Structure formats: C-alpha cells, structure tokens
C-alpha cells in the first residue's frame, strides 16, 4: 500500500530561491466525502491522478497514477470544483531529504509552504533557516482545503 508521511511548514525569507528549480503545477479536486481526496495534477508534460485517504498522525494512504495530459486537462476543466490550485513547486535537496516549496498563485497568492516527505513518522528533520511555523496539523494548509477555502478569503 502506498503512503505519504510528510511535515509542512510556512516559509520565511527568500534564502531558498537561488538554490531551487521550479515547475508550474495546476491541480484540481473532485468532490469527495470525509478526509478522502481525489486530485488531478498537470505538471509540464506529465499528469497524475492521486487518491488519498484520511491521515493517522503524519501517515496517510496515497496512490498515484500517471494519466495522459489531455485527459488531465479535460478532468481539470469539467470534473474538478473551482478554483484550481495554481502554484510553482521548487525542489531543493538538502542532505538526505528533498524539500518541496510551493509558491501559490491565483486565489492563494501570497502563500508559500514547504513540505518534506519522511520515511517514518519519528524521523528527525533538520530545519533550514527559511523554515517558519509548522502547519502539518492545520488542515487549512492542505491543498484540498485551499481549493475550497482559498488563502485570499482567510481572515488573518
């Protein structure tokens, strides 16, 4: 069974920018019940269908399958609930981990979140200086939540 184990943080400062390469991503969500998500993602000339189950602590079941880009575009346009998530994802290897930094656009502009995937829930993580508040357990920062309640609508 596939699984995702990750921690998520807000990003402070720009110390990471010169070290990372970015890729534009568009993704959308097909409505579901509970904490389950069905996501369609287009990234360059690749596309994926991802199914995620409810999290237990840091661990969440995840199944991801490549799909044709044209199919992904049609699903994004016809089956996903707007707004779509638009972001640039930067990948930054540090020591034995890869940080993914998402800079959001559109209705989530102004939000920058970093996440790191772990091999086990109790794995130690050395935090770079540009890492801020941990938001792993704050559901507002899940991409599926940002699609339903964009950052621009939050009362800060």
C-alpha positions in Angstrom: 0.0 0.0 0.0 1.3 3.5 -0.8 1.6 6.0 1.9 2.6 9.6 2.5 4.4 10.8 5.5 5.2 14.5 5.5 5.6 17.6 7.6 4.6 21.0 6.3 5.9 24.5 7.3 5.4 28.1 6.3 8.4 29.6 4.5 10.0 32.8 5.8 12.5 34.7 3.7 14.0 34.0 0.3 17.2 32.1 1.3 16.0 29.1 -0.7 15.2 30.7 -4.0 18.6 30.8 -5.6 19.1 27.1 -4.7 15.9 25.6 -6.2 14.4 25.0 -9.6 10.7 25.5 -10.1 7.9 23.8 -12.1 4.4 25.2 -12.7 1.6 23.0 -11.5 -2.1 23.1 -11.9 -4.3 20.8 -9.9 -7.9 20.3 -9.0 -10.0 18.2 -6.8 -13.0 16.0 -7.5 -15.5 16.4 -4.6 -15.5 13.6 -2.0 -16.7 13.0 1.5 -14.7 12.8 4.7 -11.0 13.3 4.6 -10.5 11.4 1.3 -9.3 13.3 -1.7 -9.2 12.7 -5.5 -6.7 15.0 -7.1 -5.7 15.6 -10.7 -2.4 17.3 -11.4 -0.8 18.6 -14.5 2.9 19.5 -14.3 4.6 20.3 -17.6 4.2 17.3 -19.9 3.2 15.0 -17.1 -0.1 14.4 -15.4 -1.3 12.3 -12.5 -4.4 11.0 -10.7 -3.9 10.8 -7.0 -6.1 9.2 -4.3 -5.5 10.0 -0.6 -7.2 8.6 2.5 -7.6 10.1 5.9 -4.4 10.8 7.9 -3.5 9.0 11.1 -0.9 11.3 12.6 1.6 12.0 9.9 0.8 8.9 7.9 -1.8 8.9 5.1 -2.6 6.3 2.4 -1.7 7.6 -1.1 -2.0 6.1 -4.5 -0.7 8.0 -7.6 -1.1 7.0 -11.2 0.2 8.7 -14.4 -2.6 9.7 -16.8 -2.5 11.3 -20.3 -2.0 15.1 -20.1 -5.0 15.7 -22.4 -7.2 13.6 -20.0 -5.9 15.5 -17.1 -6.8 18.8 -18.8 -10.3 17.6 -19.6 -10.8 16.5 -16.0 -9.5 19.8 -14.6 -11.9 21.7 -16.9 -15.0 19.5 -16.4 -14.9 17.5 -13.2 -12.8 19.5 -10.7 -14.5 22.0 -8.5 -13.1 25.5 -9.0 -10.9 27.2 -8.1 -8.0 25.2 -9.3 -4.7 25.3 -7.4 -2.0 27.1 -9.3 1.5 27.1 -7.9 5.2 26.8 -8.7 6.8 23.9 -7.0 10.5 24.2 -6.2 12.5 21.1 -5.3 15.5 21.6 -3.0 17.7 18.6 -1.9 19.3 19.2 1.5 21.4 16.4 2.9 19.4 13.2 2.6 16.0 14.9 2.1 14.2 16.8 -0.6 12.2 19.9 0.4 9.3 20.9 -1.9 8.4 24.6 -1.7 5.1 25.6 -3.1 4.6 29.2 -4.1 0.9 29.7 -4.7 -0.7 31.9 -7.3 -4.3 32.9 -8.1 -6.7 32.8 -5.2 -3.9 31.5 -2.9 -1.3 34.2 -3.9 1.0 35.2 -1.1 1.2 31.8 0.5 4.5 29.8 0.4 4.6 26.4 2.1 7.4 23.9 2.3 7.0 20.2 2.9 9.4 17.3 3.4 8.4 13.7 2.9 9.7 11.3 5.6 10.4 7.5 5.6 8.9 7.1 9.1 6.8 9.4 11.4 9.5 9.8 14.0 12.3 10.7 11.6 14.4 13.7 12.7 14.3 16.7 10.4 17.0 19.5 10.4 15.1 22.7 9.6 16.7 25.2 7.2 16.8 28.8 8.3 14.0 29.8 5.9 11.5 27.4 7.7 8.9 29.1 9.8 5.8 27.9 11.7 4.9 24.2 11.4 1.4 23.7 9.9 1.4 20.0 9.5 -1.7 19.5 11.6 -3.5 22.7 10.4 -6.0 21.4 7.8 -6.3 24.9 6.2 -2.9 24.4 4.6 -3.8 21.1 2.8 -4.1 21.8 -0.9 -7.6 20.3 -1.0 -8.6 22.8 1.7 -7.0 25.7 -0.2 -9.1 24.7 -3.2 -12.3 25.0 -1.1 -11.2 27.9 1.1 -8.5 29.9 -0.7 -5.9 31.9 1.2 -7.3 35.1 -0.2 -10.5 34.6 1.8 -8.9 33.9 5.2 -9.4 36.4 7.9 -5.8 36.9 9.3 
